[in-house]
């Protein structure tokens, strides 16, 4: 049986698209939207499916996390 660390390391070595698909499957398997234990509404599930399909079809592009984080920091500094 694999340990958590082994599974995590194996998952992190996958290409981005495969990691994204794995994350989708893992999240769907929890049947909750976060660690609070609240179930995700059907509307949110539909929205996630719609956005994922748009991404898969190439209609939208992902923005790297570093870029999103920096933009959020800039906006926050501007409002402080």
DSSP file (Angstrom, degrees, kcal/mol; ACC not computed):
  #  RESIDUE AA STRUCTURE BP1 BP2  ACC     N-H-->O    O-->H-N    N-H-->O    O-->H-N    TCO  KAPPA ALPHA  PHI   PSI    X-CA   Y-CA   Z-CA
    1    1 A X              0   0    0      0, 0.0     2,-0.2     0, 0.0     0, 0.0   0.000 360.0 360.0 360.0 136.6    0.0    0.0    0.0
    2    2 A X        -     0   0    0      1,-0.1     2,-0.1     2,-0.0     3,-0.0  -0.483 360.0-127.1 -79.4 147.1    1.3    3.5   -0.9
    3    3 A X     >  -     0   0    0     -2,-0.2     4,-2.5     1,-0.1     5,-0.2  -0.467  27.2-106.2 -85.6 165.6    1.8    6.1    1.7
    4    4 A X  H  > S+     0   0    0      1,-0.2     4,-3.1     2,-0.2     5,-0.2   0.927 121.7  51.8 -55.3 -47.0    0.3    9.6    1.3
    5    5 A X  H  > S+     0   0    0      1,-0.2     4,-2.7     2,-0.2    -1,-0.2   0.883 109.5  49.5 -61.1 -39.5    3.7   11.0    0.5
    6    6 A X  H  > S+     0   0    0      2,-0.2     4,-2.2     1,-0.2    -1,-0.2   0.922 113.5  45.5 -65.3 -44.2    4.3    8.5   -2.2
    7    7 A X  H  X S+     0   0    0     -4,-2.5     4,-2.7     2,-0.2    -2,-0.2   0.923 114.0  49.5 -65.1 -43.9    0.9    9.1   -3.8
    8    8 A X  H  X S+     0   0    0     -4,-3.1     4,-2.7    -5,-0.2    -2,-0.2   0.937 111.5  48.0 -61.2 -47.6    1.4   12.9   -3.5
    9    9 A X  H  X S+     0   0    0     -4,-2.7     4,-0.9     1,-0.2    -1,-0.2   0.896 112.8  48.9 -61.3 -40.2    4.9   12.7   -5.1
   10   10 A X  H >< S+     0   0    0     -4,-2.2     3,-0.5    -5,-0.2     4,-0.4   0.921 112.4  48.3 -64.6 -43.0    3.6   10.6   -7.9
   11   11 A X  H >< S+     0   0    0     -4,-2.7     3,-1.5     1,-0.2    -2,-0.2   0.905 108.4  53.7 -64.4 -41.6    0.7   12.9   -8.5
   12   12 A X  H 3< S+     0   0    0     -4,-2.7    -1,-0.2     1,-0.3    -2,-0.2   0.699 101.8  60.3 -68.3 -18.1    2.9   16.0   -8.6
   13   13 A X  T << S+     0   0    0     -4,-0.9    -1,-0.3    -3,-0.5    -2,-0.2   0.561  86.0 100.2 -85.2  -7.5    5.1   14.4  -11.2
   14   14 A X  S <  S-     0   0    0     -3,-1.5    -3,-0.0    -4,-0.4     5,-0.0  -0.352  87.2 -92.5 -72.9 156.6    2.1   14.2  -13.6
   15   15 A X     >  -     0   0    0      1,-0.1     4,-2.4    -2,-0.1     3,-0.3  -0.296  43.5-103.1 -62.3 157.1    1.7   16.7  -16.5
   16   16 A X  H  > S+     0   0    0      1,-0.2     4,-2.6     2,-0.2     5,-0.2   0.884 120.1  52.0 -52.4 -47.2   -0.5   19.7  -15.6
   17   17 A X  H  > S+     0   0    0      1,-0.2     4,-2.3     2,-0.2    -1,-0.2   0.904 111.6  46.6 -60.5 -42.0   -3.6   18.4  -17.5
   18   18 A X  H  > S+     0   0    0     -3,-0.3     4,-2.5     2,-0.2    -1,-0.2   0.870 111.2  51.8 -69.4 -35.9   -3.4   15.0  -15.7
   19   19 A X  H  X S+     0   0    0     -4,-2.4     4,-2.7     2,-0.2    -2,-0.2   0.906 109.9  50.3 -64.3 -40.3   -3.0   16.7  -12.3
   20   20 A X  H  X S+     0   0    0     -4,-2.6     4,-2.3    -5,-0.2    -2,-0.2   0.928 111.6  47.0 -63.1 -45.4   -6.0   18.9  -13.0
   21   21 A X  H  X S+     0   0    0     -4,-2.3     4,-2.3     2,-0.2    -2,-0.2   0.907 112.4  50.4 -62.9 -41.7   -8.1   15.8  -14.0
   22   22 A X  H  X S+     0   0    0     -4,-2.5     4,-2.8     1,-0.2     5,-0.2   0.919 109.5  50.8 -62.2 -43.7   -6.9   13.9  -10.9
   23   23 A X  H  X S+     0   0    0     -4,-2.7     4,-2.8     1,-0.2     5,-0.2   0.902 109.2  51.6 -61.0 -41.2   -7.8   16.9   -8.7
   24   24 A X  H  X S+     0   0    0     -4,-2.3     4,-2.5     2,-0.2    -1,-0.2   0.928 112.2  45.8 -59.9 -45.7  -11.3   17.0  -10.3
   25   25 A X  H  X S+     0   0    0     -4,-2.3     4,-1.8     2,-0.2    -2,-0.2   0.927 114.0  47.9 -65.2 -45.1  -11.8   13.3   -9.6
   26   26 A X  H  X S+     0   0    0     -4,-2.8     4,-0.8     2,-0.2    -2,-0.2   0.924 113.1  47.8 -63.1 -44.1  -10.5   13.5   -6.1
   27   27 A X  H >X>S+     0   0    0     -4,-2.8     3,-1.1     1,-0.2     4,-0.8   0.923 111.0  50.9 -62.8 -43.8  -12.7   16.5   -5.3
   28   28 A X  H 3<5S+     0   0    0     -4,-2.5     3,-0.5     1,-0.3    -1,-0.2   0.835 104.3  59.5 -62.5 -31.4  -15.8   14.9   -6.8
   29   29 A X  H 3<5S+     0   0    0     -4,-1.8    -1,-0.3     1,-0.2    -2,-0.2   0.707  99.3  57.0 -72.7 -18.0  -15.1   11.8   -4.7
   30   30 A X  H <<5S-     0   0    0     -3,-1.1    -1,-0.2    -4,-0.8    -2,-0.2   0.760  89.4-149.4 -82.7 -24.4  -15.4   13.8   -1.4
   31   31 A X  T  <5 +     0   0    0     -4,-0.8     9,-0.3    -3,-0.5     2,-0.3   0.690  66.8  93.2  60.6  20.2  -18.9   15.1   -2.2
   32   32 A X  S   <S-     0   0    0     -5,-0.5     7,-0.2     7,-0.2    -1,-0.2  -0.956  73.7-136.3-135.6 157.5  -18.0   18.3   -0.2
   33   33 A X  S    S-     0   0    0      5,-1.8     2,-0.3    -2,-0.3     6,-0.1   0.639  81.6 -11.7 -91.0 -14.1  -16.6   21.6   -1.4
   34   34 A X  S >  S-     0   0    0      4,-0.5     3,-1.2    -4,-0.1    -1,-0.1  -0.918  88.5 -71.0-163.9-170.7  -14.1   22.1    1.4
   35   35 A X  T 3  S+     0   0    0     -2,-0.3     0, 0.0     1,-0.2     0, 0.0   0.399 109.5  82.4 -80.0   6.6  -13.0   20.7    4.8
   36   36 A X  T 3  S-     0   0    0      2,-0.1    -1,-0.2     1,-0.0     3,-0.1   0.688 100.3-122.9 -79.9 -17.6  -16.1   22.1    6.5
   37   37 A X    <   +     0   0    0     -3,-1.2     2,-0.3     1,-0.3    -2,-0.1   0.458  62.4 141.7  90.9   1.0  -18.1   19.1    5.4
   38   38 A X        -     0   0    0      1,-0.1    -5,-1.8    -6,-0.0    -4,-0.5  -0.584  53.4-118.0 -78.0 137.7  -20.8   21.1    3.6
   39   39 A X        -     0   0    0     -2,-0.3     2,-0.3    -7,-0.2    -7,-0.2  -0.471  26.4-113.4 -74.4 145.6  -22.1   19.6    0.4
   40   40 A X        -     0   0    0     -9,-0.3    -1,-0.1    -2,-0.1     2,-0.0  -0.594  35.5-114.2 -77.5 136.9  -21.5   21.5   -2.8
   41   41 A X     >  -     0   0    0     -2,-0.3     4,-2.1     1,-0.1     5,-0.2  -0.286  18.7-116.7 -70.1 157.7  -24.8   22.7   -4.4
   42   42 A X  H  > S+     0   0    0      1,-0.2     4,-2.5     2,-0.2     5,-0.2   0.861 115.7  58.2 -61.0 -36.1  -25.9   21.3   -7.7
   43   43 A X  H  > S+     0   0    0      1,-0.2     4,-2.2     2,-0.2    -1,-0.2   0.912 106.8  46.6 -62.7 -42.4  -25.6   24.8   -9.2
   44   44 A X  H  > S+     0   0    0      2,-0.2     4,-2.6     1,-0.2    -1,-0.2   0.897 110.8  52.5 -67.1 -39.0  -21.9   25.0   -8.2
   45   45 A X  H  X S+     0   0    0     -4,-2.1     4,-2.4     1,-0.2    -2,-0.2   0.912 110.6  48.1 -61.5 -41.8  -21.3   21.5   -9.6
   46   46 A X  H  X S+     0   0    0     -4,-2.5     4,-2.6     2,-0.2    -2,-0.2   0.900 111.5  50.1 -65.0 -40.9  -22.9   22.6  -12.9
   47   47 A X  H  X S+     0   0    0     -4,-2.2     4,-2.7     2,-0.2     5,-0.2   0.914 111.2  48.5 -64.5 -42.7  -20.8   25.8  -13.0
   48   48 A X  H  X S+     0   0    0     -4,-2.6     4,-2.7     2,-0.2    -2,-0.2   0.923 112.3  48.7 -62.7 -44.1  -17.6   23.9  -12.4
   49   49 A X  H  X S+     0   0    0     -4,-2.4     4,-2.2     2,-0.2    -2,-0.2   0.904 111.9  49.9 -62.5 -41.4  -18.5   21.4  -15.1
   50   50 A X  H  X S+     0   0    0     -4,-2.6     4,-2.1     2,-0.2    -2,-0.2   0.935 113.6  44.6 -62.8 -47.1  -19.3   24.2  -17.5
   51   51 A X  H  X S+     0   0    0     -4,-2.7     4,-2.2     1,-0.2    -2,-0.2   0.889 112.4  51.8 -67.1 -38.8  -16.0   26.0  -16.8
   52   52 A X  H  X S+     0   0    0     -4,-2.7     4,-2.8    -5,-0.2    -1,-0.2   0.908 109.6  50.0 -62.8 -41.2  -14.0   22.8  -17.0
   53   53 A X  H  X S+     0   0    0     -4,-2.2     4,-2.1     2,-0.2     6,-0.2   0.901 108.9  51.9 -65.0 -40.8  -15.6   22.0  -20.4
   54   54 A X  H  <>S+     0   0    0     -4,-2.1     5,-2.3     2,-0.2     6,-0.8   0.918 112.5  46.4 -59.8 -43.3  -14.7   25.5  -21.7
   55   55 A X  H ><5S+     0   0    0     -4,-2.2     3,-1.4     1,-0.2    -2,-0.2   0.935 110.9  51.5 -64.4 -46.6  -11.1   25.0  -20.6
   56   56 A X  H 3<5S+     0   0    0     -4,-2.8    -1,-0.2     1,-0.3    -2,-0.2   0.841 109.5  50.7 -60.5 -34.3  -11.0   21.5  -22.1
   57   57 A X  T 3<5S-     0   0    0     -4,-2.1    -1,-0.3    -5,-0.2    -2,-0.2   0.516 115.8-116.3 -81.3  -4.5  -12.3   22.9  -25.5
   58   58 A X  T < 5S+     0   0    0     -3,-1.4    -3,-0.2    -4,-0.4    -2,-0.1   0.651  79.0 126.8  80.1  15.5   -9.6   25.6  -25.4
   59   59 A X  S   <S+     0   0    0     -5,-2.3     2,-0.3    -6,-0.2    -4,-0.2   0.748  75.8  26.9 -77.5 -24.1  -12.2   28.4  -25.2
   60   60 A X  S    S-     0   0    0     -6,-0.8     2,-0.4    -9,-0.1    -2,-0.2  -0.942  75.6-137.3-133.7 157.2  -10.5   29.9  -22.1
   61   61 A X        -     0   0    0     -2,-0.3     2,-0.1    -3,-0.0    -6,-0.0  -0.899  21.6-115.9-116.3 146.4   -7.0   29.8  -20.8
   62   62 A X        -     0   0    0     -2,-0.4     2,-0.5    -7,-0.1     3,-0.0  -0.451  21.9-136.6 -74.1 150.9   -5.8   29.3  -17.3
   63   63 A X        -     0   0    0     -2,-0.1     5,-0.1     2,-0.0    -1,-0.0  -0.945  29.4-108.5-108.3 128.4   -3.9   32.1  -15.5
   64   64 A X    >>  -     0   0    0     -2,-0.5     4,-2.0     1,-0.1     3,-0.6  -0.253  23.3-123.7 -57.6 141.3   -0.9   31.0  -13.6
   65   65 A X  H 3> S+     0   0    0      1,-0.3     4,-3.1     2,-0.2     5,-0.3   0.872 110.2  58.2 -55.1 -41.8   -1.4   31.2   -9.8
   66   66 A X  H 3> S+     0   0    0      1,-0.2     4,-2.2     2,-0.2    -1,-0.3   0.893 108.2  46.6 -57.2 -40.0    1.6   33.4   -9.3
   67   67 A X  H <> S+     0   0    0     -3,-0.6     4,-2.2     2,-0.2    -1,-0.2   0.910 113.3  47.7 -69.3 -43.0    0.0   36.0  -11.7
   68   68 A X  H  X S+     0   0    0     -4,-2.0     4,-2.4     2,-0.2    -2,-0.2   0.930 113.0  49.1 -62.6 -45.8   -3.4   35.8  -10.0
   69   69 A X  H  X S+     0   0    0     -4,-3.1     4,-2.4     1,-0.2    -2,-0.2   0.913 111.3  48.8 -61.7 -44.5   -1.8   36.1   -6.5
   70   70 A X  H  X S+     0   0    0     -4,-2.2     4,-2.5    -5,-0.3    -1,-0.2   0.905 110.9  50.1 -64.7 -41.0    0.3   39.1   -7.6
   71   71 A X  H  X S+     0   0    0     -4,-2.2     4,-2.5     2,-0.2    -1,-0.2   0.909 110.9  49.7 -63.0 -41.2   -2.8   40.9   -9.1
   72   72 A X  H  X S+     0   0    0     -4,-2.4     4,-2.5     2,-0.2    -2,-0.2   0.899 110.8  49.8 -64.0 -40.1   -4.8   40.3   -5.9
   73   73 A X  H  X S+     0   0    0     -4,-2.4     4,-2.7     2,-0.2    -2,-0.2   0.914 110.3  50.2 -64.2 -42.4   -1.9   41.7   -3.8
   74   74 A X  H  X S+     0   0    0     -4,-2.5     4,-1.9     1,-0.2    -2,-0.2   0.929 112.5  46.8 -61.5 -44.7   -1.7   44.8   -6.0
   75   75 A X  H  X S+     0   0    0     -4,-2.5     4,-1.3     1,-0.2    -2,-0.2   0.906 112.3  50.2 -63.8 -40.8   -5.5   45.3   -5.7
   76   76 A X  H  X S+     0   0    0     -4,-2.5     4,-0.9     1,-0.2     3,-0.4   0.920 110.1  49.5 -64.4 -44.0   -5.3   44.8   -2.0
   77   77 A X  H  < S+     0   0    0     -4,-2.7     3,-0.4     1,-0.2    -1,-0.2   0.861 109.0  53.9 -62.8 -34.7   -2.5   47.3   -1.6
   78   78 A X  H  < S+     0   0    0     -4,-1.9    -1,-0.2     1,-0.2    -2,-0.2   0.786 111.8  44.0 -70.4 -26.8   -4.4   49.8   -3.7
   79   79 A X  H  <        0   0    0     -4,-1.3    -1,-0.2    -3,-0.4    -2,-0.2   0.531 360.0 360.0 -93.6  -8.2   -7.5   49.5   -1.4
   80   80 A X     <        0   0    0     -4,-0.9    -1,-0.2    -3,-0.4    -2,-0.1   0.482 360.0 360.0 -80.8 360.0   -5.5   49.7    1.9
